[in-house]
Amino acid sequence: MLRGRARRLDLKGVRHDLDDVLAQAAAWHAGGHGVAIATVVTTWGSSPRPPGSKLAVDDRGEFVGSVSGGCIEAAVVDAAVDLIAGRGEPRVLEFGVADETAWSVGLACGGTIAVYVGRITPALLEAAHAPRPIALATSLYGGAQDLIAAADPRARRAFANDRAEVIDGALIEPIALPLRLIIVGAVHVASPLAAMARLAGFAVTIVEPRRAWASAVRFPDESIVSAWPDVAVRELAPDARTAIVTLTHDPKLDDPALIAALASPAFYIGCLGSTRTHAARLERLAAVGDVARLHGPVGLPIGARSPAEIAISILGEIVRDLRKRA
């Protein structure tokens, strides 16, 4: 059983863009306001927001979320307010270098973006609280929306690519389990790595059986478990959206965690240590799993020196592997 300040990872507290936008949309709707939702459908070139990014607008022109990082928000908000007021129908707006409004919306540098603007629906309100994984399907011809099971072929394709996609005239948005990062070792690098990973959308848990290392003074804001690393990793049940990094340099702690990690479908497993240390590690663990999955020395080769720089290199490698899968 996991011990410490977090007995098991609390995914309910993990927030995502979708959850935040829909939570505000639901509050406006419950308060009697008209609400529209804008969603990025497709992008090309320099567009800064990926397909599936959302912006909610109410009948006063208040909005939350983003579909372009600021480039086209004003035009999208105007279209949403018109839709709420009955001065239009759900539709796809397109902006790009060939559009006469390209300069005014800020995409003249070489990008295009298509944004669907539609009314709020029960399926959309349900999406943020629906069991995960699941997908939201939005017809781009009329605006009908439904939640579809992860086993649906359209959902499987979107999940495999880890992004929203237009399939057979509908925008299919995967609503996945949260990204997770399990850090083994409450060492100095763990602090900036945990903070940066949270900013990147990961739910973070630090595993540290040495109580002096896992003190609330050193890590006041972190979720820490005090179990032995192999027990903790197994009970945290890493899935295909989980990354695991060992930082202790101590084989007595790192090796059991890595053995448990290799038995899981975690998409990334990294190990801190020198090239010589990693070679010895591979020899020790060769018989227990596919050691080719182990990244060591951990992190991208950016010449990192400080704990923060090392954390950047580790998180960069994690994100690279996450996106390479698609």
N, C-alpha and C positions, 0 to 999 in steps of 0.2 A: 504494500500500500504506500502510495506517495505521502511523504511528510514535508512539512515546511509551510511557508506562507501561501503556497498555492497547491492544494492537494491534487488538482488536475486542471488542465488548461480550460479556462472559461471562454469559450468561443462566442457566447452571447454578448460579450462586451466589445467584440471586434466590430468596428464600424467601417463601412465602405461608402464610396460615392453614391452608389445606388440607394443604400439604406438612408443616408442623410437627406438626399433629394426627395425621396418618396415619403420620408417621415414629415418633412415640412409640407409637402403637397397634401398629405393626409390631414395635417393640422389645419391648413387653409380650407380644405374641402369640408371638414367637420365644423368649421366656423362659418359656413355658409357662403364662402367665396367661390367664384368660378375659377377653375384651374385647367391649365393646359401643360402638356409635357413635350419638350423637344428632345429628340434623340439623334445622335450622329449615326448615319446609315453607312456611308462609305467615305473614304478619304483618299487623297493622292498627294504626293509631294510634301510640302512643308506644313500641312495641317497638324497642329500640335495636340489634338485630342483624338483618341482612337474610337472606332465604331463602338456604339453602346453607351458612350458618354451622354449624360442627361442634364437638362436644365428644366426646372419647374417654374411656371409663371402664374401669378394670380390675376384677378380682374382689375387690380390697382396698378399693375405693372411691376409689382415686387417679384424678384426672382432669386433662385438659389441654384447652384451647380454651374456647369460650364460645358459648352459645346465647341469652343475654339480657343480657350485661354484669353478671351477678350476681343478677338478679331471681328466676329460677326454677331456678338450677343445682342446688340441694339436692334439689328434687323430681325433677328429671330424673336425677340421679345415683342416687337411691334406686330409680327405675324401671329403670335400666340394670343395677344390681347384682342386682335381682330377676330380670331377664331372663337374666343370666349364670348365676345359680344355678338356673335352670329353673323359676322361680316365675311365669312369664308368657310371652307370645308377643310378637313384634315388633308394635308398635302406634303410633298417633299420639296424643300427649298434647295436650290443648288447655287453655290458660289464658287467662283474661280477666276482664273486669269482671262478667260474669254467673256466673262460677264461684265456688263457696263458698270456694275457696282464694285468691281474688284478692288479699286483703290480705296473706296470708302469703307469696305469691310476688312481691309488689311491683308488680303490674300494675293496681292499683286506680285509677291516675291516668288510665286511659282507653285501654288497649291490649289487643290480644289476640295470641296467638301459638300456632301449632301446631308441635309438634316430633315428628319420627319417631324412635323408638328401636328399633334393630335390631342384630343380631349382625354382627360383622366378617365380610367375605367376601373371596374372592380378587380380585374386581373392584375392591373398595374399596382393597385394599392396592396394587393395580396402578395405581390412578388417579394417584397423585402422580408416578409415573415414566413414565406413558404419553406417547407423542408428542402434542404439542399443535398445533393445537386438537383436542379430543375432548370428549365429554360422558359423564357418569355417569348412568345411568337406574336409579332405584330404585322398584320396585313398592310402593305403599303398602298393598297387600293381599297380604301374604305375605312381602315383603322381598327378592324376587329382584332381583339387581343385575347390570347389564351395562354395558360401555363401548360407546358407539355413535359412529359416525363423524360428523364435523362436517357432512357432506352430508345426514345424516338430517334429514327435515323438522322433527322435534321439536327436534333440536340447533340447526338453523338459527334457529328461533324464539327459543330461549334465548340464542343468541349475539347475535342482532339486538337483544334487549332487555338484554343484558349482565347477566343475573341468572338464578338458578334459578327454575323455574316448574313447576307441576303441570300435566301434559298427559296426558290419557287415563288418569288414575289412577296416573301415575308422576311422581316428582320428577325433572326433567331439570336437571342441574347442568353448566353450561358450564365446561370446564377450558381456559382461554384461554392464549395467549401472554402473557408478562409485559407490564405497562405499562412504557413507556420514556419517558425525557425526555432529549433531546439539547440541551445548552446550548452555544451558540457564544459564546465569550469568557470567559476566566478573570478576570473583573472582580470587584469587591467583592460585588456582589449575587449572584454565582454560588454563593458559599459557603453562605449561609443557604438559598438556593433548592434547592441540591442536598440539603442535610440534611433540609429539610422534605419534599421530594419522596420521599426514601427512606422516611421515616416513613409517607407516604401510599401506599407500595407500588410506587413507580416504581424501575426500574433506571436509573441516571443515568450519562451520559457527558458530559464537558466537552471541547469541541473548541477548541484554542488553538494556532495555529502559532507564536506569539511565545514563545520558550522562557523568557524572563525572567518572563513573566506566568504561565506554566504550571509554576512550580517546585514541588517537593515541599514546600518550606518553607511556601508559601502555601496549598497544597491537599494536605496529607499523606494524606488518606484517600480521595481522589477518583480515579475512573477517567478519565484524561486522554489524548487523542490529539493528536499534534502535526502533523497533516497540514493542508493548505490546506482551508478549510471546505467548499467544494463537493465535493472529493474525499472528505473524511471523511463528509459526510452521505450521499453515494451509496453508499459502502462499508458504512456502518452500516445501510443498507437499511431506512429507516423504513416501518412498516406502519400499519394502521388503528388500532393501539393505541399509537402513538408521538406525543409532543408535541415540538415543536422551538421553542426560544426563542433569538433573537439579542440579544446584550447589548453588543456592542463599540462602537456608535455610529459605526463606520468603514465606509462603503459598500464599501471595497475588501475587507473581510472579511465583512460582513453580506450584501451583495447576492449574491455567489456561493452562499452557504449558502441564502439564500431561494429562489434560482432552482432549486437542487436540491430544496429542500423542496417547492416548488410542483409539481414533477414527481412527487412521491410521494403515497401515500394518507394521510399523517399527518393525525390528526384535529384537530390544533391547531398553528398557526404564529403565534408572537408576536414582536414587534419592539420593543425598547426605544428610546425617543426621544420628542421633543415632537410636538405636533400638526403643527407646520410641518415638522419633520424627516420625519414619516410621509407627509405630502402629497407632498413631493419624492420620497420612496421609491416611492410608488405611481406617479408619473409615469415614473420610471426603469424600473420593472418591468412597466409596463402591457402590453407586447408579449410577455412571456415566460410568462404564466400567469394564472390566475384570482386577481387581487390582492385580490378581495373576501374571500378566505380569510385574509388577513393581519390579525392583531389589533394595532392600534397607535393610540395609545400602549398598550403592553402592560399587562395587569392590570386588575382591577376598580377603579372610581373610588372608593377609600376614603380618599383624602387621604393616602396613604402618603408618608413622608419618608425614614426610615432605610432602609438596605439590607434589614434584616429585614422591615420593613413592606412594602417593595416586593416582596420575595419572597412574602409572604403574599398580596398582591394578584394576583401572577402565578399562583401555585398555585391560588388560588381560582377564577380565570378558567379555568384548565386543567380543573379538576375539574367546573366548571359545564358546559363544553362536552362533556366526556366523558359526563356523566350526561344532558345534553340529547339526545344521540343516541338514547337509549332511550325 
